[in-house]
Amino acid sequence: MWIEIGAKIALNKQKQELLTVLSTLSTGVCNNINPHKYKFN
């Protein structure tokens, strides 16, 4: 029971990290292609 819950939490964390990495990468690529369009700071 607890092992299943722990595994699900770990999987969700990995998914979130992957999504974060992917969005960071895609943002970086967009910044390289068109820096002015995506500059917020």
C-alpha positions as CSV (number, residue, x, y, z in Angstrom):
1,M,0.0,0.0,0.0
2,W,2.6,2.6,1.1
3,I,5.0,1.4,-1.5
4,E,2.4,2.1,-4.2
5,I,1.7,5.6,-2.9
6,G,5.4,6.3,-2.7
7,A,5.9,5.1,-6.3
8,K,3.0,7.2,-7.5
9,I,4.4,10.3,-5.8
10,A,7.9,9.6,-7.2
11,L,6.4,9.2,-10.7
12,N,4.5,12.4,-10.4
13,K,7.6,14.3,-9.3
14,Q,9.6,12.9,-12.2
15,K,6.8,13.9,-14.7
16,Q,6.8,17.4,-13.2
17,E,10.6,17.7,-13.5
18,L,10.5,16.4,-17.1
19,L,7.8,19.0,-18.0
20,T,9.8,21.7,-16.3
21,V,12.9,20.7,-18.2
22,L,11.0,20.5,-21.5
23,S,9.4,23.9,-21.0
24,T,12.7,25.4,-20.0
25,L,14.4,23.9,-23.1
26,S,11.6,25.0,-25.5
27,T,11.7,28.5,-23.9
28,G,15.5,28.6,-24.4
29,V,15.1,27.5,-28.0
30,C,12.5,30.2,-28.6
31,N,14.7,32.8,-27.0
32,N,17.5,31.8,-29.3
33,I,15.3,32.0,-32.4
34,N,13.4,35.2,-31.4
35,P,14.9,36.9,-28.3
36,H,12.7,40.0,-28.4
37,K,9.4,38.2,-28.5
38,Y,10.0,36.2,-25.3
39,K,11.9,38.6,-23.1
40,F,9.9,39.4,-20.0
41,N,12.6,40.9,-17.7
